[in-house]
């Protein structure tokens, strides 16, 4: 279950970063990040399929909340750093 939690957390983090890259980056970076995210999602789906329903619900809810929160903090720091370097 710990591995499932970690992989799910990474998956959410990647998807949030991907969403931002699709908007802010070029076509190649957006395509590459999309490819990585959906390939990694296949691993998460495999873990979900092998888990008890309640475990899957708890892990997905927890990792979606914290993964999104952490990814947004990460992206804010990166974007602020990039913005400060431009000026």
C-alpha positions as CSV (number, residue, x, y, z in Angstrom):
1,X,0.0,0.0,0.0
2,X,2.9,2.4,0.7
3,X,4.2,1.9,-2.9
4,X,0.7,2.5,-4.3
5,X,0.4,5.7,-2.2
6,X,3.8,7.0,-3.4
7,X,3.1,6.2,-7.1
8,X,-0.3,7.8,-6.9
9,X,1.1,10.9,-5.3
10,X,3.7,11.2,-8.0
11,X,1.0,10.7,-10.6
12,X,-1.1,13.6,-9.3
13,X,2.0,15.8,-9.1
14,X,2.9,15.0,-12.7
15,X,-0.6,15.7,-13.9
16,X,-0.7,19.1,-12.3
17,X,2.7,20.1,-13.7
18,X,1.6,18.7,-17.1
19,X,-1.5,20.9,-17.0
20,X,0.6,24.0,-16.4
21,X,3.2,23.0,-19.0
22,X,0.5,22.4,-21.7
23,X,-0.5,26.1,-21.2
24,X,2.9,27.7,-20.6
25,X,5.4,25.6,-22.6
26,X,5.9,24.9,-26.2
27,X,4.4,22.1,-28.2
28,X,7.2,19.6,-27.7
29,X,7.4,20.0,-23.9
30,X,3.6,19.8,-23.7
31,X,3.5,16.6,-25.8
32,X,6.3,15.0,-23.9
33,X,4.8,15.8,-20.5
34,X,1.4,14.5,-21.7
35,X,3.1,11.3,-22.9
36,X,4.9,10.8,-19.6
37,X,1.7,11.4,-17.5
38,X,-0.6,9.1,-19.3
39,X,2.0,6.3,-19.4
40,X,2.6,6.7,-15.7
41,X,-1.2,6.6,-15.2
42,X,-1.2,3.1,-16.6
43,X,0.9,2.0,-13.6
44,X,-1.5,3.7,-11.2
45,X,-4.5,2.1,-12.9
46,X,-2.8,-1.3,-12.4
47,X,-2.5,-0.6,-8.7
48,X,-6.1,0.6,-8.4
49,X,-7.3,-2.6,-10.1
50,X,-5.4,-4.7,-7.6
51,X,-6.5,-2.8,-4.5
52,X,-9.6,-3.1,-2.3
53,X,-12.2,-0.4,-3.1
54,X,-11.9,1.4,0.2
55,X,-8.1,1.5,0.0
56,X,-8.3,2.9,-3.5
57,X,-10.7,5.6,-2.5
58,X,-8.7,6.6,0.5
59,X,-5.4,6.6,-1.4
60,X,-6.8,8.5,-4.3
61,X,-8.5,11.1,-2.2
62,X,-5.5,11.7,-0.1
63,X,-2.9,11.8,-2.9
64,X,-5.1,14.0,-5.0
65,X,-5.4,16.6,-2.3
66,X,-1.8,16.6,-1.2
67,X,-0.3,16.0,-4.6
68,X,-2.2,18.9,-6.1
69,X,-1.3,21.2,-3.1
70,X,2.4,20.3,-3.3
71,X,2.5,20.6,-7.1
72,X,1.0,24.0,-7.0
73,X,3.6,25.1,-4.4
74,X,6.3,23.7,-6.7
75,X,5.0,25.4,-9.8
76,X,4.5,28.7,-8.0
77,X,8.1,28.7,-6.9
78,X,9.4,27.8,-10.3
79,X,7.2,30.4,-12.0
80,X,8.2,33.1,-9.5
81,X,11.9,32.2,-10.0
82,X,11.5,32.4,-13.8
83,X,9.6,35.7,-13.4
84,X,12.3,37.2,-11.2
85,X,15.0,36.1,-13.7
86,X,13.3,38.0,-16.5
87,X,13.4,41.3,-14.6
